[in-house]
Amino acid sequence: MKPVWVIDDDRSIRWVFEKALAREGIPFKTFGLAQEALAALERDTPQVLVSDIRMPGTSGLELLQSVKQKHPELPVIIMTAYSDLESAVAAFQGGAFEYLPKPFDVDQAVELIRRALDESTREAGDEEAASASPEILGQAPAMQEVFRAIGRLSNSNSTVLITGESGTGKELVARALHRHSPRAAKPFIAINTAAMPKDLLESELFGHERGAFTGAQAMRRGRFEQAEGGTLFLDEIGDMAHDLQTRLLRVLSDSHFYRVGGHQPLRANVRVIAATHQDLEVRVREGAFREDLYHRLNVIRLRLPSLRERREDVPLLARHFLAKSARDLGVEAKRLSEGAVGYLAAQDWAGNVRQLENVCHWLTVMAPARDVDVGDLPPELRESSAAGTDGDWTAVLRRHVERALVRGESNLMDVLSRDFEKTLIAKALAHTGGRRIEAATLLGIGRNTITRKIAELGIEDKHGPDEPA
């Protein structure tokens, strides 16, 4: 671990930090002037920087500005007087991790430094992960299976069918399959077969000859020719028109095709990777998808899990997307509180990873502060979680339990059972005006049971035993 740097022109303050940090086993360096620290920054960087705000020469705020320009992720703690509100505001606006009011408690200062060290270590790990440029992120067992499959297919030219809900990252997997294949040096061409009309899609896939149809003023090479020697990714294959399915089957069968309006067969040396969010077996039974084409495509199948099946990956993905959005926009990355991480991990994510990425981009643009809590999340995300309160209360309970488990809470059965019983009995008593026998009858329990539960659960009964309302 790199040392903590302390900058203060007051020798006694530096001495206090030296003794406290030495006692805690935290390496440190101290400087009397900001200029000295800036000079040292040309040669080295600290793990955390602690600086007074008012010093001769360069001030702590000027030091903060210089540090953030060169090392935006370095946590900086600014020391300031209690009454110096403007300086505290300026410190936060300048990107300070926290400010430490003077006079300060030594233990409080050490605890703040430890928090900053934890933050610095975590962000260093995030940067290291980002610098490795992972193609696909995921630590969940379901994603590890996908990674293993990509590895096993690395030397294969087999046709692959990727299935999974929208937003699970099917194109990312297709690109990874290409990048790790013998065809990696050749083109990767992707086309969404559901995004264009049938006539246009035919020309897009196979090309056309000059004069093949109105407006075809020149010969055009299709995606099969563009992907020659490489990989052609056909997304949403389940929506392809039936006659185009026939043409695609012919290419997969004998590796030859014709341009639209053409009479000369062209050879296709292309690996096809297809993807769909639909159940192709159902489409085959319905007659909407050719069974022989299905079997041609379904040589190797890769199923991508939904985000609901890999909730443990949500914190990793969220940090990655927040860092990515910050880089794209040239701003400081947002940080999620523990509560916000737990809340996100408990969502149903109908749009899967793509939806999570969109939420992270929204937070980068719209969240008011660097630290993001549950209240800062998009309103529609919070509203969708609240939906069902007056209807399917079990859905609310499921989300509550999921969040509690993500937060690492224990003894949930006892805690939630007590809350459940307390709520039922209190509401029944309120409804009957405190008449216990009537409340017990409505709840389907005995009078002795409700009396005992009132005492055990600490339920306030304003009327007393069977007093009239």
N, C-alpha and C positions, 0 to 999 in steps of 0.2 A: 504494500500500500504506500502511495506517495504521502508526504507529510502535509499537515495542516499549516497554512501560513497565517500568521497573526500580524497585522499592521496597526500600530498605534504609537503616537509620539510620546505617550505617557509611559515611562519606564515601569512604574508600579503595576499598570494594567498588563504589560507584557510579562512581568514577573509572575503575576497571578495565573495567567494562562500557561506559562512554562511549567509551573508546579502542578497545576491541575491536569494538564495533558500528560506530563511525565508519570504522574500517579496512575493514570488510566492506561498507560502503555501505548499512547497515540503519538506517533512521530510528529515533530513540529519544527518550524522555523519562524523566527520573529524579525520584524523590521520596524524601524523607527519612523520611516517616511515612505509615502506611496511611491515616490520616484525609485527608491531602492527595490521595491517589489516589482515595479514595471521593468526595471533592468534585469532582474532575476528571471522574469517571465520570458525573456528572449532566449534563455538557456534551458529552462525547466518549467514544469507546471505543478501546482499542488493538487491534492485531492479535494480540499475545501479551502476557501479563503475567507478570513475574518478581518474586517477592517473598520477602524473608527471613521466617522463621517467628517469630522472637523480636524484637520491637521495642517501644519505649515506647508506651503507649496501646493502640490496636487491634493485635492480633497478626495474623500472616500467615494463620493458620487462620480467624480471624474475617473477615478481608478476603476470603479464598477463599469463605467461606459467602455473604457479601453479593454477591460478583461472580456466583457461580453461580445465585443467585436471579434476578438481572436479566439475565444474559448466559450461559445454560447452555452455549453452544457455544464460549465464549472459552477457548482453552488457557491454563492457569495453571501456571507452574513454581514450585515451592516450594523455597527454599534452606534446608537444615538441616544440623546437625552429624552426623558419622558415627554417633555413639553415640546419637543421638536417635531410636531406633527407633519409639517411640510416636508421635512427631510425624510421622514418615514414613508410618506406617500411617494416622494420622488424615488426612493430606493426601490419600492415595489414596481413602480413604472419602469425603472431601469433594468428590471429583471432579477432583483435580489431574491435569494432563496427565503430569507427571513430577516427580520431586524431584531437586535438585542438591546433592550432599553437599559441605559445606565441610571443609577447603579444597578448591577445585576447580581443575582445569586450564582455562585460558581457552579453548583450542581446543575442549575438551569442552563447555564452556558454550555457545559459539557454535554448535556442531553441534547441540546440543539445541534451541536457539532456532530454528535453521533447520528442524528437524523439526516443531516446533510451528507455524512459519509455513506450512509445506506443509500441515499438517493444517487450519489455520485457513482457508487459501485453498480447499482441497478442500471443506470443509464449507460455506463461503460459497457455493460453486458449487452444492452440493446444495440449500441453502436457496433459492437463486434459482430452481432448477429446480422445487422443491416449490411455491414461491409462484406460479409460473406455472400450477400445477394442470393438468399435462398429462393429457389424457383417456387416452391410451395411450402407453406408453413403448417406444422401440425405435430403435436406430441401424443395425441390420442391414439389408442391402439388401432382404431379403424383407419386412421391416416397412415400409420406405420405399415399396415397391410398394403395400402396403395403404393407407398414408397418401395416396398419389397417387390411388388408387381412390376413397377417401372424398371427396377434393377434387373429382374429376371428377363424382361423384354428388351434389354439394352442392345443385344446383338441380333435381334429378330426383325424380320420384315413382315411379320404377320399382320393381317387386318385386325384392328381392335375396335370394339364397340364400347363406348363409355356411357354409362347410364347414371342418372342422378337428378335431383331436383334442380330447377333453375337457380343459378347463383352459387352453385357448389364448386365451380372452378374447372369445368370440363375442358375448356380450351387451354387452360394452364397445364393440365395433365397431358393434353395432346402435344403441346409445345415441348414439354419435358420428354415425352416419348421420342419425339423427333430429335431433340438435342442430344439424347443419349443413344441414338441409333447409328448404324453405318451410313445413313443418309444425311447426317448432321450438316455437312458442308454444302448441301443442295437446298433448294427453296422449301420453305414451309408456307403453304397457301391455305388460307381459311376462308370458308364461305358459309353464311347462314342460309340454309336452303328454305327456311320458312319466311325469309325477309323479302322475297321478290316474287313476282308473278311467274307462272309456269313457263311462258314463252321466253321471257327474259332469262330465267334460270337456265334453260336449255342452252341458250347462246353463251351464258356466263361459264357454264361447265365445259362445253365442247367446242366453243368458238363458232364462227360462221365464215362462209365464203362471201366475196364481194357479190352483191346483187341477190343474196339469198332471200331477202325480204325487203320491204320498203324501208329505206333509211340505211341499209347496209352498203355503204359506199366504198368500203374497203374491207379486205380480209382481216379477221380478228382472231387471235389465238385465245383459246379458252383456258380455264383454270387447270385442266388436266395437262395441257402443254406447258403452262407456266410452272407447274410443279414437277416437271420432268426430272427424274432422278431423285426427287425429294418426297415430301409428304403432302397429301391433300386432306384437309380436315373439313368434313361435312357436318356442320352443326345442325341440330334439330332435324335429323334425317327422317324422323317419324312423320313429318308434315309434307314430305315430297310427293308430288303428283304421281299417279299410278303409271302413266306412260313414260315418265322420266325414270321411275324405278326400273322399268324394263331396259332402258338404255344403260343405266348404271350397272345392272346385272350383267349385261353383255360385256362391258369393260372389265368387270371383275372376273368374268369367266375366261375370256380369251385375250385380255389386255389390248384390245383394239377398239377404236371408235371412229366416227365420222364427224367432221364439222357440219353444222347446219347448212344445208344446200351443197354439201360436198359429196364427191363420189370416190375419193381416194382414202382408203383406210389408213389411219395413223396409229402407231404403236404407243402405248402408255406404259412407261416404266415409273410407276407411282405407287407409293404405299398409301392406302386409304385408312384414315381413322375417322369413324363416325361417332356422333353423340346424339343423345335424345333424353328429354325429361319424361317421355311417355313410356308406357308399358307396351313394347312392341309385340309381345305375345298376344295381348288383347287386341291390338291393331290387326294382327294376322287373323285372329278368329273373327273379327268384324269384317274382314275382307278389304280393309283399308291399306294393308301393307302386304307385299308379296312374300309368301313363305320362303320361296327359294332365295330371294334377296336377303331376307332375315338370316338364313343359315350361312350365306356368304359373308355377311357382316359380322355375325356372332362367332367368329373363330376364337377370339380371346375377348372376354368381357371383363370390364373394370367398373365396379360400382362405387361411386363417390358418396360418402356419408353426408347426411344433412348436418348443419351446424348444431341442431338439437341433439345429434348423436355424438358430438365431440365438444361438449360445453367446456371441458377443461382447456380447450384451445382458444377460447374467447379472449382471455387476458393477453395472451401472446399475439394474437391477430390484431387486437385493438391497439396495442402499443406500436405494432408494426405499421398499421394504417395511419395512426396519428403522426408518427415520425415521417412517413411518406408524404402525407398532406402538408406537413410543415415544410419539408424540403421543397415541394412543388410550389408552395405559396411564398417561400422565403421568410417564414415567421418562426417563432419559437414553438416547439412541440408542446401540446397540452399533456397534462398528467391526470390520470384517473384516480379518484379516491378509492379506498377499499370497498366502500358502499356502492360506488358507481360500477366498479368491476363486477361485484356480486349481482347487481341489478341486471347488467348486460348479459352475464352468463346465464341468468334464469329466464331470459326471453325465449320466445318460440322461433323467431327468425324465419318467417315465411320466405324471405328473399335470400336467406343463407348468408354466405360470406360477402356477396355483393352488397346486401343490405347493410351489413356491419361496416363495410368500407364506406358506404354513403353516409352513415351516421357519424363516423370518425371525421369525414371531410366536413360535415355540417358543424361538428364541435370545433374543429380548427378555425372555421370562419366565424361562428356565432357565439361560442361560449365566452362569457364576459371576462373570465380570469384564466390564468394558466392552469390552476388546479380545478378539476371538473368533479362536481358531486352529482348525486342523483337529480337534484332540482335543476341542474344545467342541461340535462338530456333533452332531446327534441320532444316537444309537447305530445306529438302523435304517439311516440314510444311509451310515454307515461300514461297517456289516455288509453292505449290499447291494453296496457297491463291492468288498468283499473276497470276496463270493460268486463262485465260479467259479475260485478259485485252484487247487483240486484237479481241476477239470474243464476248462472252456474257458479255457486259459491265454492264448489270443489276445485274449479280452475284457479280461483284466487288462492285457495289453500295450497294447491300444488306449487304455484309460483313462490308462495311464502316459504314452503319447505325447501324448495330448490335453492333459494337465496340463502336460507339459514345453513344449508349443507355446504354451499360454496364458501360461506364465511367461517366454516369450521365449528359451528355451534354443535353442542352435544346435548344429551338428555332431552331430545325433542319430544319423544312420546309423552313423558310426564308433563313437560311444560305446556304443550299444546292441548293435551287432554284436560288439564286444569283450566286453561283458558276457555276451552270449548264448553265444559260443564258450567263454569262460572257465568259465561255469557247466556247460555240457555236458561239457567235458573233465574238470573237477575231479570232477564226480559220477561219470563213467565210471571214473576212476582210483580213486575211493573204493570203487566197486562191485567192481572187479577186484583190490583190494588193492595197487594201484600197478603192476600188470602192463600196460605200455604197449601191447604188441602186441595183447593181448586187448581193451584199452580201444579201441584204434584200430579193431579189427575190428567191435566193437559199434557204433561211431560211423560206420563206413563210410568211414574215411580211412586213409591209409598211415602206416607207422611213422615215416618221416622227417617227415611233416606234423605228427603229434602231438608229436614231439620239438621241432620248430621252434616250434609254438604254445605249448608249455609254457614255453619260454624267452621268447618274445615277450610273452606275456600275464602273465608273472610268477606262474605257477601253482606252488604249493608241492607238490612231489612227495616225500613223506617216504621212499619206498622206493628212489628212484633208478631208473635205466634197467633195466627188466625184473628187478628184484630180487623174489624170492618174498615173499609176504605174511608 
